[in-house]
């Protein structure tokens, strides 16, 4: 509604310098203090459908995001170097401090090998949390798509352009090793990311790989890191492009400031699954990539009170298919962190034969 848009736009537009610890030869940080026009953001949300489908859930996240502590900095208490859970049902602050809140349709869509499918979202960059720390908190807020198929040698397969803050996996060594790099940020940034998990070679296992939740190795392909400010409108998109002359498909992942141009857009192009690092799979046109999961999350770590959360979050997701289908399902809350002070959630849905729109709002 228009009133919702007005509420979202009551944000502090910060002009202070952005402090980022980075390696000059690898970390590409774009600094820009451009501000959006209030009228354009109001128009973005003025026509949102209202279904008032407030929901709650107690199940663990399973279909909206492949949550993994291996996206956390290795030195943090909640990292993959320890056995602490992602969250606890009683809000135990000694666990992983909240984990994630996610929404999604609760099932796969048969869109993973359909060129001309459109998967995109828009959100307004929220105000900074009242309390956050660039070293000990981690914020990943996003629309993602992923596959659970695990070809020999492959484990995690997630496209996750995202809004980031704190100590976040936001860069990598790029080709050929794709080693993940973490950067400490005290202002919001966006960046495209393909997060991957590879199995460890071990001849004693039947297929030659040791692969489970503890042993797989994280990898990441990342686009440029772009500074954004509260109030700016950000668009995420996933596009499967067919290259007839080369007889292959490639995925284009983008996240950028609406109206910001190429310098404020982050892109990752994947010509092969796992960026070619897994020998057993060579093309996005393989049958195992037909069914794709789509979902949105506030995947935030180091949360100890409501003041650690962004005060508002609203994301408008649009999916369209070149073919009519009966696979559309209403999006709903699929997992929550169990903390009594977590944000409340509302999900509104509307769909046609070839398209779906879901609007998720989280608020304190």
N, C-alpha and C positions, 0 to 999 in steps of 0.2 A: 504494500500500500504506500501511498505518498508519505504518510506519517512515519512509516518505517524508514523510508529514504532520508527524511529529515533527521531522524534519530541517528542514523549511521553517519551523517555528515557533520555531526557535532564533534569534531575531532580537532586535535591540536596539530597544525601544520608546522613541523619543526624545520628550522633552517640552520641548525647547528652543524658543524663539521661531522663527517662520518669517520669513525676510527676503526680501521680494520687491520689486523695483523696478517700480512700476506707475503708471499715470495714473489718478488717483482718479475721473475722469469716465468711464472706459471699462473699467477692469480690475476685475473682480468677484472678489475673493479671499475665500474662506470659510475662516476659521481655526477649527480644532476639534481637540482632543487626545483625542477619544473612542477607546477601545481595544476591540478585539474580544475575545470570550471564546475561550480556547484550545480549549474543547470543541467549539464550532461549527466552527472551522477544521479540527479533526481529522476531524469528520464529513464535511466537504466532500471530503476526499481518501481517506477510509477505504475506499470502495467502487470505486476506480478500476480499470478493467480493465488487466491486465498482459499485454502481448504480446511485450515485449522486442525491439522492432524497431529496434534501434540502426542508424542509417544515416549515410551521408556523401554529400556531393555537391560537385561542382566547377563546376556550371553557374551562370550568372548568374541572379539572381532575375527571373522573367518573369510568373508567374501568381499569386503570393501577395501582392504589393504593387506599386503603380506608383511605385517609389522615385524621389525627385526631390531634387536639391540645392537646389531653390527653396523647400524648407521650412526651409532653414538660414538663419541671420541673414546678411544681405548682406555684413557686414563681416568674416566669418570666412574663413580661407584656403580652406575647402572649399565655400564658397558658390557660387551660380550666376554670380558675377562672375569666375570663373576656369575653366580647363579641366582641373583635376585630376580624376582618376577617382574613383568612389565607393570603390573598393578595388583592391588589386593582388594577383596570385596569390602573390607572395612575401612578403606582409605588409609592404611598404614603408611605413614610418611617415611618409614625406614625402607620401604620397598622402592620401586622405581619412580616414585613421585608422580603418579597419575597416568603415565602411558598415553593413551589416545582415546578420542571420541570420534566415531566414524559413522557414516551413513552410506547406504547403497541399496540396490534392488534385491540383494540376497541370492542372486543367481548369475550365471554367465549369460552373455549375449552372443549370438552367432555372427559377430561383426569383425572378427579378427583378420579375415581375408577378403574383405569387401572394399575395394577402392571406391572412392566417392562417399564413403561413410564420413559423417561429421561428428566429432566428439569435442566439445569445447565448453568453457565456463568463463564467467566474469565474476570478479569480486572487487569490493572497495578495500584498499589497504586500511586495516584498523589502526586505532591509536595504539601506541606502545603500552604494554602492561605497566601497571603502577610499580611493580617490582620485577626486575629481571637482572641477570648477571651474564655478561658475555663469556664467562669461563665455565660456569656451572649449570646454566640452563640451556636447553636446546628446543627450538621451535621449527617444526616442519608442518606447514598448513597447505593443503593441496587438493586437486583433483588428480587421480592416478588411474592408469590401466595396467593390468598385469596378467600373466599366464601362470598357471600352476603345473603345466606340463614340464617334466624334468627329463630332457634327453640325456644320454650318458655323458657325464662330465658337467652338466648344468644343474643348478639348484634354484637360484632366485632370478626372476625375470620381470622387472618392474620399470615402467616409464613414469617418472614422478617429477615433472616441473613443479616448483614450489616456492612459497613465501617462507623466508628463513630469518631467524634471529638467534643470537647466542652462539654457542659453540657447535657449529653445524658442518656436516659433510657438504661442502659447496664447491669443491674443485677436485681436480685429479691430475695425474701425470699424463693423461691422454695416451694416444697410441705410442707404443704397442702394449703397454702394461696395464694402463687404466687403474693405477693405484689411487685409492681415495685419499683426499686431503681435507682436513678440518680447518676452519677459519673462525676466529672469535669476532663477532659482530655486535655492536651495540645499537644499530639501527636496522630497520627492515631491509632485506634484499630479496630479489627473485633470481632464479636460475633454472634452466632446463637440466634434467638429469635422467640418465638411464642407469639404474642401480641393478647390479648383477651379482649373482653368487656362483662361484665355480667350485667343483668338487676337487678333492686332493687325490692325485694318482697313487694307487696302492694295488699292486699286482695280486695281493692276497684276497681281494674282493672279486666277486663273479664278473662284473663288467669292467674291472680294472680301476675303479674309483671308490674312495671312501667318502661317503656323502651323507651327512645328517645335520641336525640343527646346531651341533657344536663344532663340527669340523670344516664346514664350507668356508670359502675365502671370499670376502667382499671385494667387488670391483665397481668402478663408476666411470661413465662417460659424461662429461659436464660441459655446458655452454658457458657463455660469459656471465659474470656476476654483476647484477644491475642494482644500484641503490634506488629504493622507492620511498615515498613519503606517505604518511596517513592522508587519506582522501583521494589518492590517485586510483584510477580504475585499471585493473590488470586482467588480461585475457590469456587463458591457456587453451591450446588446441593440439589435437593429435590427428595426423593425416597419413593415410596409407597411399603412397604414390606408386603407380604402375609404370615401369620403364620397359615398354615393349621391345625396343631394339636390343636391350640387354637381357630380356626375358627374366625379369626379377621385379620384386616389390621392395620398397624401402619406406620406413616410417620416419616422419618428420615431427619432432616434438618442439613446441614453441611456447614461450611465456613472455609477455611483454606489456608495457604500459600502453594503453589505448591512445593513439595519436602521438606516441613518443618516437616513432620512426625506428630504423634498424639499430641505432646506437643504444636504444633502450629495450631491445628484444634479445632474448637468449634462445638459442637453437641447438638441438642435437639431431643429427641425421644418422639413422641406423640402417645400413645396407644389408646387414646380416644379423641374425639372432646372436645375442651375446657378443656383438661387435666382432664376430669371427673367431672368438677365443675358444669356442666349443666345437670340436671337429665333427661331432656326430650330427650336427644340424647346420644347414648351409643356406636355407632360404625361408623368408617369411611366408611363402606360399605353401609350406608343408601343412599337412592336415592337423598336426598337433596345435597349431596356432589359430584354428577356426573359432574356438570359444574363448572369449576374453572377459575378464572381470573389470568392472568400472566402479569406482567409489570415491568418496571424499573424506578427508580426515583432518582433525586437529591433533597432530601427533606431537605432543609437547612433553618434555621431560624436565625434571627439577622443580615441578610444581609443588608448592607447600601450602598455598592458600589461594583464595579467589583473586588476590592481587597479582598473582603470577600469570593470570590469563589475560589475553586481549579482551577489552571490555565488550566488544561486539564482533560478530563474524557473520557474514551472509554471502553465500555463493549461489549463483544461478547457473545450472548445468543444462546444456542442450545437446541432445543426441538425435541424429537423423540417419536413416538408412536408405539406400537406393531401392530397396525392396520392401513391400509391406510384410508385416509379420505379426505373430501373436505372442512374441516373447517379452514384450514390455511388462515390467512389474513396478509397482509403486516403490519408491525409495523410502527407507525407514531407518531409524536408529538401530545399528547393528552391534554396537559395543560401547561400553562406557568404562570410565576408570574406577568407579566404586567410591570415589571421594564425595563426602556430603556437600562440599562446596563447588562441585563441578558445574559448568554452565548448563542452563536449561536448553532444550532443543525443540525446534519445530521444523517439520518437513512438509512441504506442499508439492503436489504432483498434478500434472495434466499430460495427456498423451493422445496421439492420433494413430493412424495405421502405420505411418512411416517415421514417426518422430515421438520424442518424449522430452519433457521439461521438468526438472526437479529443482526446487529452491529450498536450501537448508539455511536456517538461522540458528545461531547459538548465542546466548546472552546470559549475563550474570544477573 
